[in-house]
Every structure is written in C-alpha cells, then in structure tokens.
Amino acid sequence: MSNLTGIDRLESDILDESVPLASLLRQVLIMGGRASSESLRAWAQQELKGYREPDPTLPEYRTIVAALKADIMAGPATFTGQEISSRDLPEAAREQVTNDVPITWSVAEIQATVQSAPGGHIRLGGTNMSDLARMMTAHQRELQGSPFVNVTSVYWSASTSALEGILDQVRTRLTEFVAEIRSFMSEGAEEPTPEQIRQAVSVINITAGDNSPVNVTSPIAIAGSDAAATIEPVAVKARRGLRD
C-alpha cells in the first residue's frame, strides 16, 4: 500500500476504515489544488477545519436530530434531563430552537467526541442557551403562577451514533468522488486529468449549501450526566441544506 500514489492510494485509503478521515481529506485538498477546483478545496478545508464564520454554511448531513432537554428546580424538587417540546419554550424562541442541531466541528473533533462516549449520548449546548434558560424560567413562572420554578440549564441530548453518521456521510461522498473519477478515466490511465477531477466534483456536487438560515448557534459539547466532553465552544450561526 505504501507504494501507491495518487488516485490509487486515495481509493485504497477510503476503503480502509482504519485510515482517519482527516488523512483522506488532506489528499483530496491537494487533488483539488492540482485540478484548480475551488469547490473541492473549500469542502475539504471546511471538513478539516470546521464550518466557521465568515462562511457558516453547512451540508445537510451535518444537521442532526436531538432531544431538547432541561434541568429544572421547582421548590425543593429537582428534575434532571426533562425532555421538552416547543410548547414549553417562550413563544419568541419556538421557531429558533428546534430538535435540528447543526454540527460545525471538524471531522477530527467529531471523531474525538464519539470516542469519548462510544455508543452513548452527549449533551450539546449552544452559546444562547443560558439566555433561553432565563426566558424559560420567566415563562414557566407565569404559566404556573409560582416564583419557585427555576430552569437551570437547557441543552440537546444527542446520540453519538448521529455524530458517527456525519463521518460516514463524508466517507461515502469521498467514495462516490473516486468512483466518478474512475468512470471518466480511460482504460490504462494511471492518474485523472484536472478536467476529469472537476467533472467528478460536478457530478456528485460536493459543495457547501446556501439555503435559508436557521437561527440556532452551533452546539458545544458540555460535561454532564449523559457524557463528558471537552470540545471547545464554537460560536457560529448555521445554515441548513447542503446539497447531497
């Protein structure tokens, strides 16, 4: 395998589940540079570095579904991990805070988070969640007519399998990319031409999306009863709908 170069090495590495995605994406980044493919380079860079401002666009596969939960104190009673719905939120937040959670981390950060809680769940908090907790406290006190209700935290509980799904989607797109390149190469050719690389990118449409924004700040993994995590906060607004 060490003697392989170019497209053969990339194909071999993609099919080897032990090869980290970051390594594959670096190969694709170089390939995009040689082919002068801006969209391919941009996609590889964002997956490697994370989707951060000033370009906060996200592929659709990077939006996962997670349960919205809250920790609540009501007098002497404490309720931890109470699942909440949009009806429990203040009206001003119901359209902005949903069960759709954008994941903006790099593939390496996602992998590290999955490994920290294999087969379990992690708590995800956005940079606006403390404000939401205060709004919910006021909302619940008004609804229940009691000054003793206190929403101490609001967060998403996400399955690590959903995060693993993001990694799988990236590897699948890389597999499709190589398959398309192979389909354009003539028999006996050892390496694709720049034009063939650009054609493959066009066919599978590897690009960041630009659909309407969702006003939910990107999540940060936080320590909690679901799992411990050490990912640093990333304050970014997300856009849904990356093209497949």
C-alpha atoms as one frame of an Amber mdcrd trajectory, in Angstrom:
protein
   0.000   0.000   0.000   2.886   2.348   0.724   3.882   2.214  -2.973   0.525
   3.520  -4.121   0.247   7.125  -5.239  -2.484   9.500  -6.329  -5.911   8.106
  -7.076  -4.913   4.506  -6.239  -3.757   5.497  -2.772  -6.868   7.573  -2.141
  -9.128   4.708  -3.229  -7.261   2.218  -1.039  -7.333   4.523   1.978 -11.049
   5.288   1.611 -11.853   1.587   1.712  -9.689   1.126   4.800 -11.873   2.114
   7.757  -8.791   2.489   9.962  -7.498   5.446   7.923  -8.699   8.696   9.567
 -10.984  10.927   7.542  -8.634  13.850   8.089  -5.920  11.997   6.160  -8.303
  11.329   3.268  -9.464  14.935   3.165  -5.887  16.218   3.035  -5.309  14.060
  -0.046  -8.479  15.481  -1.599  -7.388  19.017  -0.695  -4.161  18.543  -2.658
  -6.072  16.979  -5.536  -8.438  19.957  -5.605  -5.471  22.305  -5.773  -3.903
  20.464  -8.699  -7.225  20.478 -10.548  -7.964  24.133  -9.681 -11.294  23.021
  -8.196 -12.335  25.713  -5.730 -15.459  23.836  -4.603 -13.495  20.655  -3.857
 -10.832  22.563  -1.911 -13.447  24.538   0.030 -15.362  21.403   1.031 -12.209
  19.556   2.136 -10.971  22.580   4.102 -14.291  23.040   5.901 -14.477  19.383
   6.840 -10.888  19.571   8.114 -11.151  22.890   9.956 -14.855  23.063  10.769
 -17.591  25.258   9.365 -16.912  28.617  10.949 -17.615  32.238  10.158 -17.350
  34.155   7.889 -18.702  31.149   5.909 -21.165  29.430   8.248 -22.830  27.238
   5.621 -23.391  23.597   6.430 -24.116  20.460   4.420 -27.499  18.917   5.157
 -25.816  15.801   6.531 -24.286  17.925   9.308 -27.661  18.734  10.862 -28.683
  16.008  13.307 -31.861  15.460  15.301 -31.501  15.559  19.082 -33.877  15.706
  22.046 -34.167  19.109  23.693 -33.916  18.773  27.473 -33.851  20.945  30.582
 -32.809  20.709  34.219 -35.482  22.275  36.414 -35.839  23.140  40.083 -39.359
  23.518  41.459 -39.199  24.355  45.125 -37.318  21.552  46.897 -37.686  19.187
  43.912 -35.084  18.825  41.163 -35.839  17.385  37.735 -32.841  16.454  35.600
 -32.963  15.712  31.896 -36.605  16.581  31.377 -37.447  16.328  27.683 -39.203
  19.467  26.492 -41.143  20.418  23.386 -41.774  23.680  21.583 -44.837  24.224
  23.810 -42.521  24.528  26.803 -40.476  27.292  25.178 -41.264  31.007  25.218
 -43.087  31.950  22.023 -40.155  34.083  20.833 -37.868  31.024  20.845 -40.133
  28.367  19.341 -39.067  28.867  15.740 -35.385  29.358  16.527 -34.769  26.449
  18.901 -35.787  23.082  17.471 -34.610  19.480  17.541 -32.458  20.119  14.468
 -28.898  20.724  15.658 -26.131  21.923  13.320 -22.747  20.308  13.941 -19.964
  22.633  12.793 -16.923  20.850  14.233 -14.085  19.460  12.171 -14.145  15.745
  11.416 -11.343  15.255  13.955 -13.408  16.966  16.679 -16.437  14.842  15.825
 -14.325  11.698  15.973 -12.869  12.694  19.356 -16.358  13.356  20.727 -17.633
   9.966  19.528 -14.660   8.209  21.103 -15.268   9.972  24.434 -18.722   8.398
  24.724 -18.918   5.316  22.489 -22.445   4.039  21.968 -23.960   6.670  24.255
 -25.231  10.215  24.341 -23.647  13.599  24.864 -25.048  16.920  25.977 -24.815
  19.759  23.468 -25.229  23.364  24.490 -25.442  26.458  22.314 -23.989  29.827
  23.203 -27.504  31.229  23.658 -28.779  28.517  25.996 -28.223  30.445  29.248
 -30.463  33.207  27.918 -33.031  30.615  26.892 -32.978  29.116  30.402 -33.741
  32.534  31.883 -36.554  33.082  29.378 -37.999  29.659  30.177 -37.832  30.384
  33.904 -39.903  33.546  33.459 -42.269  31.714  31.093 -42.847  28.777  33.459
 -43.291  31.029  36.486 -46.000  32.907  34.634 -47.713  29.712  33.470 -47.623
  28.022  36.881 -48.125  31.127  38.965 -45.174  30.220  41.146 -41.946  32.136
  41.826 -40.158  28.944  42.851 -39.639  27.454  39.381 -36.090  27.768  38.100
 -34.839  26.356  34.782 -31.140  25.911  35.473 -29.993  24.662  32.044 -31.275
  23.821  28.577 -29.413  21.535  26.184 -29.692  18.905  23.488 -29.080  15.229
  24.206 -27.537  13.781  21.057 -26.789  10.184  20.214 -23.174   9.512  19.336
 -24.496   7.333  16.506 -25.860  10.517  14.895 -22.373  12.007  15.010 -20.934
   8.802  13.578 -23.457   9.219  10.771 -21.820  12.500   9.791 -18.444  10.803
   9.496 -19.995   8.015   7.445 -21.579  10.548   5.084 -18.202  12.208   4.494
 -16.537   8.870   3.733 -19.412   7.941   1.412 -19.016  11.189  -0.523 -15.324
  10.516  -0.870 -16.119   7.022  -2.182 -18.576   8.459  -4.721 -15.963  11.020
  -5.742 -13.356   8.361  -6.515 -15.940   6.199  -8.298 -16.893   9.096 -10.563
 -13.246   9.855 -11.329 -12.727   6.210 -12.289 -15.712   6.364 -14.633 -14.155
   9.275 -16.530 -10.638   7.824 -16.771  -9.697   5.934 -19.898  -8.523   2.341
 -19.653  -4.877   2.143 -18.738  -4.672   5.713 -17.402  -2.781   5.931 -14.118
  -3.972   9.344 -12.947  -7.015  11.504 -13.692  -6.691  14.771 -15.561  -7.686
  18.050 -13.873 -10.762  18.157 -16.093 -11.824  14.663 -15.006 -11.497  15.682
 -11.355 -13.636  18.757 -11.962 -16.205  16.607 -13.771 -16.390  14.215 -10.824
 -16.891  17.106  -8.401 -19.695  18.449 -10.586 -21.484  15.090 -10.790 -21.578
  14.405  -7.051 -21.973  18.110  -6.237 -19.524  18.397  -3.344 -20.195  21.920
  -2.219 -21.435  23.905   0.739 -25.063  24.946   0.637 -26.551  28.387   0.828
 -30.164  27.891   1.816 -32.131  29.965   4.302 -30.573  30.342   7.748 -31.633
  28.657  10.931 -31.000  30.936  13.902 -29.501  28.345  16.186 -25.958  28.791
  17.361 -23.677  25.875  16.772 -23.523  23.388  19.638 -20.706  22.893  22.065
 -20.176  19.627  23.870 -20.509  20.088  27.621 -19.874  17.800  30.535 -22.990
  16.293  32.039 -24.777  13.151  33.094 -25.048  11.937  29.515 -21.300  12.001
  28.882 -18.200  14.058  29.493 -16.827  16.060  26.593 -14.032  18.553  26.154
 -14.727  20.241  22.825 -14.146  23.973  22.980 -17.042  26.380  22.313 -17.580
  27.485  18.729 -19.919  30.456  18.302 -21.332  30.182  14.816 -24.746  30.589
  13.220 -25.751  27.782  10.914 -27.415  27.420   7.554 -29.284  24.294   6.660
 -29.452  22.377   3.458 -26.099  21.411   1.997 -26.612  19.703  -1.244 -26.023
  15.958  -1.323
